[in-house]
Amino acid sequence: MVNQKIIINNPSGLHLRPAGNLCNEAMKYQSAITFEFEGGTANAKSVLSVLGACVKCGDEIELICDGADEQEAMKALTDAISGGLGE
């Protein structure tokens, strides 16, 4: 299991489009991919779970990858989040 804290820099947070992009990236990997935010845990492979976390711009999440390809998944997801998730 690997985990890393990262700041969401999208101007409007994880609304539908960036949440979908995050999920699409997460689905490419076998590892279980979740993130913790304000005491809750969200499944990064579920758009509804990501949207339900209500992550806003400037919020810090802790990304957690656990599985066979966890290192690759963590790198790809942190790169995608840092890049603004398509926004």
Biopython code that builds the backbone (N, CA, C, O; Angstrom):
import numpy as np
from Bio.PDB.StructureBuilder import StructureBuilder

atoms = [
    (1, "MET", "N", (0.847, -1.182, 0.000)),
    (1, "MET", "CA", (0.000, 0.000, 0.000)),
    (1, "MET", "C", (0.888, 1.239, 0.000)),
    (1, "MET", "O", (1.855, 1.325, 0.757)),
    (2, "VAL", "N", (0.547, 2.195, -0.858)),
    (2, "VAL", "CA", (1.240, 3.480, -0.894)),
    (2, "VAL", "C", (0.203, 4.581, -0.722)),
    (2, "VAL", "O", (-0.934, 4.459, -1.176)),
    (3, "ASN", "N", (0.611, 5.653, -0.062)),
    (3, "ASN", "CA", (-0.304, 6.778, 0.098)),
    (3, "ASN", "C", (0.466, 8.078, -0.022)),
    (3, "ASN", "O", (1.661, 8.150, 0.264)),
    (4, "GLN", "N", (-0.252, 9.100, -0.453)),
    (4, "GLN", "CA", (0.369, 10.404, -0.652)),
    (4, "GLN", "C", (-0.693, 11.483, -0.525)),
    (4, "GLN", "O", (-1.808, 11.339, -1.025)),
    (5, "LYS", "N", (-0.330, 12.565, 0.151)),
    (5, "LYS", "CA", (-1.239, 13.707, 0.249)),
    (5, "LYS", "C", (-1.012, 14.607, -0.957)),
    (5, "LYS", "O", (0.116, 14.803, -1.409)),
    (6, "ILE", "N", (-2.106, 15.144, -1.460)),
    (6, "ILE", "CA", (-2.030, 16.024, -2.629)),
    (6, "ILE", "C", (-3.146, 17.060, -2.540)),
    (6, "ILE", "O", (-4.240, 16.782, -2.049)),
    (7, "ILE", "N", (-2.845, 18.249, -3.022)),
    (7, "ILE", "CA", (-3.812, 19.359, -3.014)),
    (7, "ILE", "C", (-4.560, 19.389, -4.348)),
    (7, "ILE", "O", (-3.958, 19.282, -5.417)),
    (8, "ILE", "N", (-5.870, 19.534, -4.263)),
    (8, "ILE", "CA", (-6.702, 19.658, -5.472)),
    (8, "ILE", "C", (-6.622, 21.109, -5.941)),
    (8, "ILE", "O", (-6.977, 22.023, -5.197)),
    (9, "ASN", "N", (-6.156, 21.321, -7.172)),
    (9, "ASN", "CA", (-5.960, 22.684, -7.663)),
    (9, "ASN", "C", (-6.969, 23.103, -8.730)),
    (9, "ASN", "O", (-6.838, 24.185, -9.301)),
    (10, "ASN", "N", (-7.961, 22.279, -9.007)),
    (10, "ASN", "CA", (-9.001, 22.657, -9.972)),
    (10, "ASN", "C", (-9.798, 23.829, -9.406)),
    (10, "ASN", "O", (-10.186, 23.788, -8.238)),
    (11, "PRO", "N", (-10.053, 24.866, -10.192)),
    (11, "PRO", "CA", (-10.780, 26.031, -9.678)),
    (11, "PRO", "C", (-12.136, 25.689, -9.057)),
    (11, "PRO", "O", (-12.559, 26.340, -8.102)),
    (12, "SER", "N", (-12.816, 24.677, -9.592)),
    (12, "SER", "CA", (-14.133, 24.317, -9.060)),
    (12, "SER", "C", (-14.125, 22.981, -8.324)),
    (12, "SER", "O", (-15.182, 22.385, -8.118)),
    (13, "GLY", "N", (-12.941, 22.502, -7.924)),
    (13, "GLY", "CA", (-12.858, 21.259, -7.160)),
    (13, "GLY", "C", (-13.151, 20.038, -8.019)),
    (13, "GLY", "O", (-13.019, 20.071, -9.242)),
    (14, "LEU", "N", (-13.550, 18.963, -7.354)),
    (14, "LEU", "CA", (-13.844, 17.714, -8.081)),
    (14, "LEU", "C", (-15.326, 17.649, -8.433)),
    (14, "LEU", "O", (-16.078, 16.867, -7.852)),
    (15, "HIS", "N", (-15.737, 18.480, -9.391)),
    (15, "HIS", "CA", (-17.102, 18.405, -9.905)),
    (15, "HIS", "C", (-17.151, 17.309, -10.971)),
    (15, "HIS", "O", (-16.191, 16.550, -11.101)),
    (16, "LEU", "N", (-18.210, 17.205, -11.716)),
    (16, "LEU", "CA", (-18.457, 16.047, -12.574)),
    (16, "LEU", "C", (-17.351, 15.735, -13.584)),
    (16, "LEU", "O", (-16.912, 14.589, -13.669)),
    (17, "ARG", "N", (-16.897, 16.713, -14.340)),
    (17, "ARG", "CA", (-15.896, 16.420, -15.378)),
    (17, "ARG", "C", (-14.564, 15.944, -14.788)),
    (17, "ARG", "O", (-14.075, 14.890, -15.195)),
    (18, "PRO", "N", (-13.955, 16.683, -13.838)),
    (18, "PRO", "CA", (-12.694, 16.182, -13.283)),
    (18, "PRO", "C", (-12.872, 14.895, -12.474)),
    (18, "PRO", "O", (-11.967, 14.062, -12.432)),
    (19, "ALA", "N", (-14.020, 14.731, -11.839)),
    (19, "ALA", "CA", (-14.274, 13.489, -11.105)),
    (19, "ALA", "C", (-14.310, 12.316, -12.081)),
    (19, "ALA", "O", (-13.770, 11.248, -11.794)),
    (20, "GLY", "N", (-14.946, 12.518, -13.234)),
    (20, "GLY", "CA", (-14.984, 11.481, -14.264)),
    (20, "GLY", "C", (-13.597, 11.168, -14.796)),
    (20, "GLY", "O", (-13.259, 10.005, -15.017)),
    (21, "ASN", "N", (-12.789, 12.211, -15.003)),
    (21, "ASN", "CA", (-11.421, 12.004, -15.481)),
    (21, "ASN", "C", (-10.586, 11.248, -14.454)),
    (21, "ASN", "O", (-9.786, 10.384, -14.814)),
    (22, "LEU", "N", (-10.771, 11.574, -13.174)),
    (22, "LEU", "CA", (-10.064, 10.856, -12.110)),
    (22, "LEU", "C", (-10.461, 9.383, -12.106)),
    (22, "LEU", "O", (-9.606, 8.503, -12.005)),
    (23, "CYS", "N", (-11.753, 9.123, -12.214)),
    (23, "CYS", "CA", (-12.247, 7.741, -12.230)),
    (23, "CYS", "C", (-11.725, 6.977, -13.444)),
    (23, "CYS", "O", (-11.314, 5.823, -13.322)),
    (24, "ASN", "N", (-11.742, 7.613, -14.608)),
    (24, "ASN", "CA", (-11.246, 6.954, -15.815)),
    (24, "ASN", "C", (-9.779, 6.572, -15.670)),
    (24, "ASN", "O", (-9.374, 5.496, -16.109)),
    (25, "GLU", "N", (-8.988, 7.434, -15.063)),
    (25, "GLU", "CA", (-7.566, 7.144, -14.852)),
    (25, "GLU", "C", (-7.418, 6.009, -13.837)),
    (25, "GLU", "O", (-6.611, 5.102, -14.036)),
    (26, "ALA", "N", (-8.186, 6.056, -12.760)),
    (26, "ALA", "CA", (-8.101, 5.037, -11.708)),
    (26, "ALA", "C", (-8.512, 3.656, -12.225)),
    (26, "ALA", "O", (-7.965, 2.639, -11.798)),
    (27, "MET", "N", (-9.474, 3.628, -13.143)),
    (27, "MET", "CA", (-9.979, 2.345, -13.651)),
    (27, "MET", "C", (-8.955, 1.612, -14.504)),
    (27, "MET", "O", (-9.128, 0.425, -14.779)),
    (28, "LYS", "N", (-7.901, 2.281, -14.926)),
    (28, "LYS", "CA", (-6.859, 1.640, -15.734)),
    (28, "LYS", "C", (-5.992, 0.686, -14.910)),
    (28, "LYS", "O", (-5.201, -0.072, -15.470)),
    (29, "TYR", "N", (-6.138, 0.722, -13.596)),
    (29, "TYR", "CA", (-5.260, -0.048, -12.715)),
    (29, "TYR", "C", (-6.040, -1.079, -11.911)),
    (29, "TYR", "O", (-7.209, -0.882, -11.577)),
    (30, "GLN", "N", (-5.354, -2.197, -11.606)),
    (30, "GLN", "CA", (-5.972, -3.267, -10.827)),
    (30, "GLN", "C", (-6.080, -2.911, -9.354)),
    (30, "GLN", "O", (-6.982, -3.380, -8.660)),
    (31, "SER", "N", (-5.164, -2.085, -8.879)),
    (31, "SER", "CA", (-5.114, -1.738, -7.461)),
    (31, "SER", "C", (-6.416, -1.111, -6.984)),
    (31, "SER", "O", (-7.137, -0.472, -7.751)),
    (32, "ALA", "N", (-6.701, -1.308, -5.696)),
    (32, "ALA", "CA", (-7.792, -0.575, -5.056)),
    (32, "ALA", "C", (-7.294, 0.855, -4.870)),
    (32, "ALA", "O", (-6.214, 1.065, -4.318)),
    (33, "ILE", "N", (-8.063, 1.833, -5.321)),
    (33, "ILE", "CA", (-7.646, 3.229, -5.242)),
    (33, "ILE", "C", (-8.738, 4.019, -4.537)),
    (33, "ILE", "O", (-9.871, 4.113, -5.009)),
    (34, "THR", "N", (-8.368, 4.580, -3.400)),
    (34, "THR", "CA", (-9.298, 5.376, -2.605)),
    (34, "THR", "C", (-8.608, 6.676, -2.210)),
    (34, "THR", "O", (-7.405, 6.841, -2.407)),
    (35, "PHE", "N", (-9.386, 7.589, -1.652)),
    (35, "PHE", "CA", (-8.777, 8.750, -1.023)),
    (35, "PHE", "C", (-9.561, 9.120, 0.221)),
    (35, "PHE", "O", (-10.771, 8.912, 0.306)),
    (36, "GLU", "N", (-8.841, 9.674, 1.180)),
    (36, "GLU", "CA", (-9.445, 10.115, 2.424)),
    (36, "GLU", "C", (-9.540, 11.628, 2.408)),
    (36, "GLU", "O", (-8.614, 12.325, 1.992)),
    (37, "PHE", "N", (-10.693, 12.125, 2.875)),
    (37, "PHE", "CA", (-10.919, 13.566, 2.936)),
    (37, "PHE", "C", (-11.891, 13.856, 4.070)),
    (37, "PHE", "O", (-12.988, 13.299, 4.115)),
    (38, "GLU", "N", (-11.488, 14.719, 4.975)),
    (38, "GLU", "CA", (-12.318, 15.131, 6.114)),
    (38, "GLU", "C", (-12.927, 13.948, 6.850)),
    (38, "GLU", "O", (-14.119, 13.948, 7.157)),
    (39, "GLY", "N", (-12.112, 12.944, 7.132)),
    (39, "GLY", "CA", (-12.555, 11.800, 7.930)),
    (39, "GLY", "C", (-13.317, 10.736, 7.159)),
    (39, "GLY", "O", (-13.658, 9.698, 7.727)),
    (40, "GLY", "N", (-13.590, 10.963, 5.893)),
    (40, "GLY", "CA", (-14.306, 9.980, 5.083)),
    (40, "GLY", "C", (-13.391, 9.371, 4.042)),
    (40, "GLY", "O", (-12.312, 9.891, 3.758)),
    (41, "THR", "N", (-13.838, 8.258, 3.477)),
    (41, "THR", "CA", (-13.076, 7.583, 2.433)),
    (41, "THR", "C", (-13.940, 7.482, 1.185)),
    (41, "THR", "O", (-15.116, 7.125, 1.254)),
    (42, "ALA", "N", (-13.336, 7.806, 0.035)),
    (42, "ALA", "CA", (-14.044, 7.729, -1.241)),
    (42, "ALA", "C", (-13.325, 6.759, -2.169)),
    (42, "ALA", "O", (-12.096, 6.687, -2.176)),
    (43, "ASN", "N", (-14.096, 6.019, -2.945)),
    (43, "ASN", "CA", (-13.558, 5.100, -3.938)),
    (43, "ASN", "C", (-13.268, 5.914, -5.203)),
    (43, "ASN", "O", (-14.182, 6.458, -5.823)),
    (44, "ALA", "N", (-11.987, 5.993, -5.580)),
    (44, "ALA", "CA", (-11.604, 6.812, -6.736)),
    (44, "ALA", "C", (-12.076, 6.214, -8.064)),
    (44, "ALA", "O", (-11.965, 6.866, -9.103)),
    (45, "LYS", "N", (-12.600, 4.989, -8.046)),
    (45, "LYS", "CA", (-13.110, 4.370, -9.270)),
    (45, "LYS", "C", (-14.616, 4.563, -9.426)),
    (45, "LYS", "O", (-15.216, 4.037, -10.364)),
    (46, "SER", "N", (-15.229, 5.314, -8.514)),
    (46, "SER", "CA", (-16.666, 5.558, -8.548)),
    (46, "SER", "C", (-16.932, 7.064, -8.622)),
    (46, "SER", "O", (-16.589, 7.804, -7.700)),
    (47, "VAL", "N", (-17.537, 7.509, -9.711)),
    (47, "VAL", "CA", (-17.834, 8.934, -9.875)),
    (47, "VAL", "C", (-18.721, 9.430, -8.737)),
    (47, "VAL", "O", (-18.488, 10.511, -8.198)),
    (48, "LEU", "N", (-19.730, 8.654, -8.371)),
    (48, "LEU", "CA", (-20.633, 9.079, -7.293)),
    (48, "LEU", "C", (-19.905, 9.204, -5.966)),
    (48, "LEU", "O", (-20.172, 10.124, -5.193)),
    (49, "SER", "N", (-18.995, 8.292, -5.699)),
    (49, "SER", "CA", (-18.218, 8.347, -4.466)),
    (49, "SER", "C", (-17.319, 9.584, -4.444)),
    (49, "SER", "O", (-17.212, 10.261, -3.422)),
    (50, "VAL", "N", (-16.672, 9.876, -5.581)),
    (50, "VAL", "CA", (-15.797, 11.055, -5.675)),
    (50, "VAL", "C", (-16.620, 12.334, -5.519)),
    (50, "VAL", "O", (-16.227, 13.235, -4.779)),
    (51, "LEU", "N", (-17.746, 12.418, -6.204)),
    (51, "LEU", "CA", (-18.605, 13.604, -6.102)),
    (51, "LEU", "C", (-19.136, 13.772, -4.682)),
    (51, "LEU", "O", (-19.246, 14.892, -4.183)),
    (52, "GLY", "N", (-19.463, 12.661, -4.038)),
    (52, "GLY", "CA", (-20.005, 12.685, -2.677)),
    (52, "GLY", "C", (-19.024, 13.197, -1.640)),
    (52, "GLY", "O", (-19.432, 13.619, -0.558)),
    (53, "ALA", "N", (-17.736, 13.167, -1.952)),
    (53, "ALA", "CA", (-16.725, 13.652, -1.005)),
    (53, "ALA", "C", (-16.720, 15.178, -0.914)),
    (53, "ALA", "O", (-16.195, 15.737, 0.050)),
    (54, "CYS", "N", (-17.303, 15.860, -1.917)),
    (54, "CYS", "CA", (-17.404, 17.326, -1.940)),
    (54, "CYS", "C", (-16.052, 18.011, -1.768)),
    (54, "CYS", "O", (-15.891, 18.881, -0.912)),
    (55, "VAL", "N", (-15.088, 17.612, -2.585)),
    (55, "VAL", "CA", (-13.741, 18.187, -2.523)),
    (55, "VAL", "C", (-13.721, 19.485, -3.331)),
    (55, "VAL", "O", (-14.114, 19.518, -4.496)),
    (56, "LYS", "N", (-13.251, 20.553, -2.680)),
    (56, "LYS", "CA", (-13.195, 21.874, -3.311)),
    (56, "LYS", "C", (-11.750, 22.245, -3.656)),
    (56, "LYS", "O", (-10.811, 21.567, -3.239)),
    (57, "CYS", "N", (-11.585, 23.305, -4.405)),
    (57, "CYS", "CA", (-10.266, 23.810, -4.764)),
    (57, "CYS", "C", (-9.479, 24.155, -3.499)),
    (57, "CYS", "O", (-9.994, 24.814, -2.596)),
    (58, "GLY", "N", (-8.236, 23.705, -3.449)),
    (58, "GLY", "CA", (-7.374, 23.968, -2.304)),
    (58, "GLY", "C", (-7.445, 22.923, -1.209)),
    (58, "GLY", "O", (-6.636, 22.949, -0.282)),
    (59, "ASP", "N", (-8.400, 21.998, -1.296)),
    (59, "ASP", "CA", (-8.505, 20.924, -0.302)),
    (59, "ASP", "C", (-7.393, 19.908, -0.498)),
    (59, "ASP", "O", (-6.942, 19.665, -1.617)),
    (60, "GLU", "N", (-6.959, 19.318, 0.611)),
    (60, "GLU", "CA", (-5.923, 18.281, 0.560)),
    (60, "GLU", "C", (-6.573, 16.917, 0.780)),
    (60, "GLU", "O", (-7.307, 16.714, 1.747)),
    (61, "ILE", "N", (-6.292, 15.992, -0.128)),
    (61, "ILE", "CA", (-6.780, 14.620, 0.024)),
    (61, "ILE", "C", (-5.572, 13.713, 0.215)),
    (61, "ILE", "O", (-4.455, 14.060, -0.167)),
    (62, "GLU", "N", (-5.810, 12.552, 0.810)),
    (62, "GLU", "CA", (-4.757, 11.544, 0.916)),
    (62, "GLU", "C", (-5.121, 10.389, -0.008)),
    (62, "GLU", "O", (-6.055, 9.632, 0.259)),
    (63, "LEU", "N", (-4.379, 10.267, -1.083)),
    (63, "LEU", "CA", (-4.610, 9.236, -2.093)),
    (63, "LEU", "C", (-3.973, 7.934, -1.619)),
    (63, "LEU", "O", (-2.832, 7.933, -1.156)),
    (64, "ILE", "N", (-4.710, 6.818, -1.732)),
    (64, "ILE", "CA", (-4.226, 5.518, -1.270)),
    (64, "ILE", "C", (-4.389, 4.498, -2.393)),
    (64, "ILE", "O", (-5.489, 4.302, -2.910)),
    (65, "CYS", "N", (-3.285, 3.851, -2.765)),
    (65, "CYS", "CA", (-3.305, 2.802, -3.784)),
    (65, "CYS", "C", (-2.797, 1.522, -3.145)),
    (65, "CYS", "O", (-1.762, 1.519, -2.478)),
    (66, "ASP", "N", (-3.530, 0.430, -3.351)),
    (66, "ASP", "CA", (-3.165, -0.840, -2.736)),
    (66, "ASP", "C", (-3.389, -1.969, -3.737)),
    (66, "ASP", "O", (-4.526, -2.286, -4.085)),
    (67, "GLY", "N", (-2.288, -2.575, -4.199)),
    (67, "GLY", "CA", (-2.411, -3.682, -5.141)),
    (67, "GLY", "C", (-1.151, -3.880, -5.949)),
    (67, "GLY", "O", (-0.116, -3.271, -5.677)),
    (68, "ALA", "N", (-1.250, -4.735, -6.943)),
    (68, "ALA", "CA", (-0.096, -5.155, -7.748)),
    (68, "ALA", "C", (0.567, -3.998, -8.487)),
    (68, "ALA", "O", (1.790, -3.982, -8.629)),
    (69, "ASP", "N", (-0.212, -3.036, -8.957)),
    (69, "ASP", "CA", (0.345, -1.937, -9.736)),
    (69, "ASP", "C", (0.214, -0.597, -8.999)),
    (69, "ASP", "O", (0.025, 0.449, -9.620)),
    (70, "GLU", "N", (0.316, -0.648, -7.670)),
    (70, "GLU", "CA", (0.086, 0.538, -6.845)),
    (70, "GLU", "C", (1.039, 1.697, -7.141)),
    (70, "GLU", "O", (0.621, 2.854, -7.132)),
    (71, "GLN", "N", (2.310, 1.400, -7.402)),
    (71, "GLN", "CA", (3.282, 2.468, -7.678)),
    (71, "GLN", "C", (2.932, 3.205, -8.977)),
    (71, "GLN", "O", (2.945, 4.435, -9.026)),
    (72, "GLU", "N", (2.622, 2.439, -10.019)),
    (72, "GLU", "CA", (2.260, 3.030, -11.303)),
    (72, "GLU", "C", (0.969, 3.839, -11.182)),
    (72, "GLU", "O", (0.854, 4.928, -11.743)),
    (73, "ALA", "N", (0.006, 3.296, -10.449)),
    (73, "ALA", "CA", (-1.272, 3.982, -10.260)),
    (73, "ALA", "C", (-1.067, 5.299, -9.515)),
    (73, "ALA", "O", (-1.636, 6.323, -9.894)),
    (74, "MET", "N", (-0.259, 5.276, -8.461)),
    (74, "MET", "CA", (-0.018, 6.490, -7.678)),
    (74, "MET", "C", (0.627, 7.566, -8.546)),
    (74, "MET", "O", (0.219, 8.726, -8.500)),
    (75, "LYS", "N", (1.620, 7.193, -9.327)),
    (75, "LYS", "CA", (2.307, 8.166, -10.188)),
    (75, "LYS", "C", (1.329, 8.767, -11.202)),
    (75, "LYS", "O", (1.279, 9.985, -11.373)),
    (76, "ALA", "N", (0.556, 7.916, -11.870)),
    (76, "ALA", "CA", (-0.385, 8.393, -12.884)),
    (76, "ALA", "C", (-1.451, 9.306, -12.280)),
    (76, "ALA", "O", (-1.790, 10.337, -12.862)),
    (77, "LEU", "N", (-1.974, 8.931, -11.125)),
    (77, "LEU", "CA", (-3.041, 9.725, -10.517)),
    (77, "LEU", "C", (-2.525, 11.045, -9.954)),
    (77, "LEU", "O", (-3.191, 12.071, -10.093)),
    (78, "THR", "N", (-1.362, 11.039, -9.326)),
    (78, "THR", "CA", (-0.822, 12.302, -8.810)),
    (78, "THR", "C", (-0.479, 13.238, -9.978)),
    (78, "THR", "O", (-0.678, 14.449, -9.882)),
    (79, "ASP", "N", (0.035, 12.678, -11.076)),
    (79, "ASP", "CA", (0.311, 13.495, -12.262)),
    (79, "ASP", "C", (-0.985, 14.088, -12.828)),
    (79, "ASP", "O", (-1.029, 15.260, -13.203)),
    (80, "ALA", "N", (-2.027, 13.272, -12.884)),
    (80, "ALA", "CA", (-3.317, 13.731, -13.419)),
    (80, "ALA", "C", (-3.919, 14.831, -12.531)),
    (80, "ALA", "O", (-4.429, 15.832, -13.033)),
    (81, "ILE", "N", (-3.854, 14.636, -11.223)),
    (81, "ILE", "CA", (-4.411, 15.631, -10.286)),
    (81, "ILE", "C", (-3.594, 16.921, -10.363)),
    (81, "ILE", "O", (-4.163, 18.012, -10.413)),
    (82, "SER", "N", (-2.283, 16.806, -10.374)),
    (82, "SER", "CA", (-1.423, 17.988, -10.472)),
    (82, "SER", "C", (-1.655, 18.740, -11.783)),
    (82, "SER", "O", (-1.542, 19.964, -11.838)),
    (83, "GLY", "N", (-1.980, 17.994, -12.826)),
    (83, "GLY", "CA", (-2.243, 18.595, -14.134)),
    (83, "GLY", "C", (-3.633, 19.188, -14.279)),
    (83, "GLY", "O", (-3.961, 19.733, -15.333)),
    (84, "GLY", "N", (-4.454, 19.095, -13.247)),
    (84, "GLY", "CA", (-5.787, 19.718, -13.271)),
    (84, "GLY", "C", (-6.910, 18.819, -13.759)),
    (84, "GLY", "O", (-8.038, 19.287, -13.917)),
    (85, "LEU", "N", (-6.638, 17.538, -14.005)),
    (85, "LEU", "CA", (-7.667, 16.585, -14.423)),
    (85, "LEU", "C", (-8.439, 17.066, -15.647)),
    (85, "LEU", "O", (-9.664, 16.957, -15.709)),
    (86, "GLY", "N", (-7.705, 17.597, -16.616)),
    (86, "GLY", "CA", (-8.327, 17.980, -17.871)),
    (86, "GLY", "C", (-8.959, 19.360, -17.894)),
    (86, "GLY", "O", (-9.638, 19.708, -18.859)),
    (87, "GLU", "N", (-8.751, 20.149, -16.858)),
    (87, "GLU", "CA", (-9.344, 21.497, -16.833)),
    (87, "GLU", "C", (-8.288, 22.547, -16.981)),
    (87, "GLU", "O", (-8.597, 23.739, -16.982)),
]
sb = StructureBuilder()
sb.init_structure("model")
sb.init_model(0)
sb.init_chain("A")
sb.init_seg("    ")
for serial, (resi, resn, name, xyz) in enumerate(atoms, 1):
    if name == "N":
        sb.init_residue(resn, " ", resi, " ")
    sb.init_atom(name, np.array(xyz, "f"), 0.0, 1.0, " ", f" {name:<3s}", serial, name[0])
structure = sb.get_structure()
